[in-house]
Each structure stands twice: as C-alpha cells, then as structure tokens.
Amino acid sequence: MNLTQAAESMFVTQPALSKYLAKLELDLGVKLVDRSKKPLCLTEAGMVYYSYVEDYEKMIRSLKKDLSQFNVYQHHIRIGITTWRGAAILPKVYEAFIPKYPNYDLVFRESVGTTLLKELEARNLDFCLMNLSESSTALGVSKVVLVNEEIRIVMRKQHPFFSRFPQYQDEMYPVDIHHLQTESCILLQPSQQLTKCVEALFRNKDFHPTRTLRLYSMSTALSILDHSDIISFYPHSVRTSSTLNVNLTTRRILGETVQLPFALVYRSDFPLNPACIPVIEFLLNMYEVPLSALNVFL
C-alpha cells in the first residue's frame, strides 16, 4: 500500500496524510515509515509506535465499556463474602434491596476469609461479610458483629453414628464429642477462622480426631458430607436461613457453647464510600443490628 491508497482508505487527501505523518515523525524524532521501499513499510520504530497505538485503542475500548455502566448504575459497590454464605444472604439482597435501589450495582466476590482480607487491604473491596473472631488482630480492620454463630457438628441424617448412639437422634440432645473419636472428620485450612475455633475446642476437650481431611471450601465439605459417612463442623445461626442440604443435620456439642462471630468487616484506616451506607443499613437490619454499631468516618 502507498500513501495515496492509505489516504483513500482514511477518507483524507494524500497531501494531508503526508503532512500529518511528517509532523508526527518530527514530534517523535524518529522515522516511522520507510519510504525507500515499495510498498511502504514500517521502520523498527514504526512497529513499536504501532504496538502502542494498538494497546491504546484496546484501553479506550475497555474504558468505554466500563464507563457505559454508569449510564445504568450510579453506584458500584464491591462486597466480599465468604464462600457458601451467598445462598443465605444474596436472595434477600436481590429480592428486597435491588428493587428499592435500582441505581446500585452490587458486585459480590466470593472467597475464603484470608483472601477477602487481602482484597480489602488492597482496597479492591468496599467491605466484607465473613467470620472474624473476637481475637482477630488484622491491621486496619474493624468489624460489626452481625450474629454470634454456634459451632455445631454436621453430618448426614442417615449417618451410622445415630445407630450406635440412638440418644443423639433427638436434635435437642447435645453430643459428647468423645463419642466421635472414631469418625473421619473434615476441617478447613488452619488459617480459616472456623478451623481456629474448632481446633481450640479440640484442645479444650482433649479430643484428637483419628482421620482428618483438610479442605479450603465449606461448600465442598458439605457436598462430601451429603454423600459419605464423614463429619464436620458448621457455624449455625438462627438469624439466617440454613444453607444445608436436606440430607444433612447439625447437633449441638455437649458443654460450653463455642461461638464464632459473623461480621461486617471494613477498613478502619480508610474512609468508607458513603454510597455503601444504604447497603450496609440493609444488611444490619437483616440481622437486627442498629446502624449506630457502625463506627466509621466517611
């Protein structure tokens, strides 16, 4: 292709294109086109320049796509939520909050607690819904406890355990954890808050599971329990609907109740986006917690 053909494809005159190209090369201080060759071709500098132009055009297309969302939504709120929690919380959000606030775009990021805290620290999230123990010392993080959940044993309703110990078929009868000594047990990774509380319970009860399977996801654990004779531990709450499969059941543990706070977690060292307040107020109301419990600066 020569300059005349290039100019025609761009709907400009050949002199106008030649003048623009010459000025561009003058401004950049390099030759972009090798005019000694036919057809014309780019110089090495021209190829570098062309690659930058391509990247720029991609960025502009991406920017336009992102900005187009603001034609529909005025507020974009990024919320971290512990995996498997969404089944109990999100239906209520989309049923009641979204119709009332159609100009809100709520983006939920599901992950384990340690990942959510890192994303919150990096300011990739506005706030999180997750288990965070009272003793947690995460820097720059504050929380509002939504509910103190009771840690319970969870297993299949048809688990052979109930045949060996028929007294526990009554859901109101708490289980002596030592009766589970021979059962295979699923625990989440040691860094996760639920596991920390469960392992503290084991130490207090001098209980040592015979076989333990470690997983990252409670959703995976519950799926395995649904099809096998393994037990695990589950944070039970009376404030939200259960996310358990109908084939699973929970039992209280004999002795002192072990509780794990489920909390709304946010950065205490960085202003909270004021647009988050209606969302947070909705979530607090869902757990019957007053907005005054939120101690933030906007």
N, C-alpha and C positions, 0 to 999 in steps of 0.2 A: 504494500500500500504506500502511495506517495502522499504528500501534503494536500494536494488537490482532492484526492479521494477521501482523506481523513476529514478535510473541511466539509465536504459534501455530506458525510455521514453525521456530522455535528451541526449541520444546517448553519454554517458560517462561511464567509468567503476565505479563499486561500491566503490572501494578504493579511487578513485579520488573525488567522491562526498562526501564520509565520511570525507576526509581530508579537503575539501573546507568548509563543514558545521562546522567542529570542529574549524577551523581558524576563521570563521565568528563569532561563538559564543564567542571565545576568545577575538576577537577585540571588540565586543559589551559588553562583560562582563555579558551576560545572556544566559540561555539555551533557545533555540528556539524550540527544538523538545523533546518530552517526549519519551525516548527510552524504558521506562519500560512497555509501553502499545503496544499491537498488535491489529490492525495495528497501526503504528506510528501516533501520533497526535501532533499538535502544542501546546506549552505551552501558557499561557496567554501573555507572552512577545512575543512569536512567532506570535500570532494572530495580535498583534499591529504592529510588523515588517511587516507582510504580507499586512496589510491595507496600510502601507506607500509605499510598493512596487507597489501595485495596483494603488495608486494615482500617483506615479512617472511615471508609464507606460502610464497612461492617459495623463499626462502633456507632455511626449515625443511625443505621437501620435498627440496631439494638436499642439505642436511646429513644428513638421514635416509638418503638414498641412498648418500652417501659413507660414513657410519658403518656401514651394513649390510654393507659389505665386510669389516669386522672380525669379523663372525660366522663368516666363512670363513677369512680370512687374518689372521695376526698381524703380519706384516712386509711393508711395501710399499717396494720398492727401485726407485729411478728411475735408469736407466742410459742414458747417451748412447752412441751407436755410429755410426761413420762409415757413410754410405750405401753399400750393396752388400756390406758386411762381414757382415751378418747371415746371408747364405746359408752362410757357412763356420762361423760360431760358434753361432748360435741352435739349430740342430738338436741339437748336442751338449748345450747347456744344457737343452733341454726333454726330451731323452732320458735324461739322467743326473741332473741336479740337481733338477728339479721332482719326480720320483717320490720322491726322498730327503727333500725339504723341501716337503711339500705345503702348509705354512702360509705359504709365501712367495709374494708377488705381485710378479713382476718386470715392470716397465714399461719397455720399450725405446723410446728416442727416436732416430730416425734423422735425421741431418742432416750438413751439411758441418762441417769442423773448427772454423771460425771461429764458427759459430753454437753449437756444442756448448760451446766455451769461455765464451761469453757466458752460456749457460744454467747452466753450472757456477758461474760467478762470482755469478750471481743466486740460487744455491742452489736452483735448480729441478731439479738433478740431483745424485745422490749421488757418482757418478764416471763416467768416460767410457772408452771403448775407441776409440783413434784414433791416427793418425800424428802424432807430435810430435817434431820434430828435436832433436838434442842441443843445438843453439844457441838453442832457443826460450827467450824471456825473459818468458813470460806471468807476470804478477804473482800471487802467492798460489797458484801451481800447482806440484805435484810430480808425478813420474811413476815408474812401474816399467816398464822396458823388457821387453816380453814376447818380442819377436823382432826382430832386425835384418833387414829385408826388402831383397832385392836389386832395384834398379830395372832392369827389362828392357824391351826393345822388344816390343810386342804387335801382331799383325796376323792377317789371315786366312791359313789354311794354303794356300789357293789364290791368294794374292796374286801378281801378276805379278813382283814383286821376286825371287821364288825362281827364276823362269825366266831373269831377267837375270843373277842371281848364284847359280848352282846349288850352289856350295860351301856356301851357308847352309841348304840343305835338311837338312843334318845338324844336329840340335839342339845338339850339343856344340861346334859351330863358332861362336865369338863374331863378332858383326857389327861391321865397321868403320862407325861411324856416318856417315862421309862418303859412303858408298855410298847413303845415304838422302836426299841433298841435294835430289833432285827429287821426293820423296814429299810428299804432303799429310799434315799432322800435326795430331792433336787434343791440346790441352793443357787442363788445368783452369785455373780462375781464378788469377791471380798470388798471391793471398793464401793459397792452399792449400799445405800442406807438400810434397806430391808435386811440384807445379809448381816450387816454390823449388829443390828438389834437381835437377830436370831442367834448369832454366834455368842452374843453376850448372854442370852437366855441359856444356851447350852452350857456356858461356863458356870452360871449360877446354879443350874440344875445338875451339874456334873454329868452331863449327857454327851455321849460320843457315838454319833451315827456309824453304823457298820460300813455302809456304802453310800458315797455321795457323788452326785453328778452336778457339775458346775455349768451354768448357762448364763448368757447375757440378758435374755429376754423372758419376762414373766409370761408373755403371750405364748412363747414356745413351751415353757414349763407347763402351763395349763393345758396345752394341746396334748402333751405327752401324758399328763395325768389322766386325761379323758380316755386314754386307750391302754393304760397299763396300771400295774399294782405298785405304784410309787407314791410317796407322799411329798408334800412341800409345805411352804408357809406363805400365808396370804394376808395382806392388810385389810381387815374387814371394817366397813363403815356403814353406819345406819343412815347417813345423810344422803348417800347416792345409791342409785340402783346398782345391783350386782352385775359384774361382767362375767360371772361364772357360767359355764355350760350347765345345762340342766342335769347332766350326769354327775356333776361334782357337788361336794358338800363341804362345809367348814365345821370345825369343832373348837371350842374354847380350850385353853390349856389350863390344867389344874394349878392353882397357886396364884401368885401375884400377876395381875394383868400387865402385859407388855404392850405399850402403845408407841406408835410411830406417827409423828405429825405429817399431815399432808398440807402443803403450804403454797401460798402465792409468793414467789421469790423474785426480788428485783434488786437492781444495783442501788446501793445507798450512797455511793460517791459520785453519782451522775444524775442529772435531772431527768425525771420521768416525763415522757411525752404527754402533754395534757390530754391529747386525744385518747389516751389509754383509760382515762378515768371512767367513762361510761361502761367500758368493757369490764374493768375491774369491779365497779359497783355491781354490775350484773352478777359476776361470779361470787362476790361476797354475799349478795342477797341469796344466792342459791344455797349457800352454806349457813345462812342466818348469822353472818358476821357483819357488824356495823362498819361503815366506811371510815369512821374515826380511827379504826385499828390500823389504817394505812398511814404510816409516818414517813412522808416523802416531801421533798421540795421540788416544785415544778419550774 
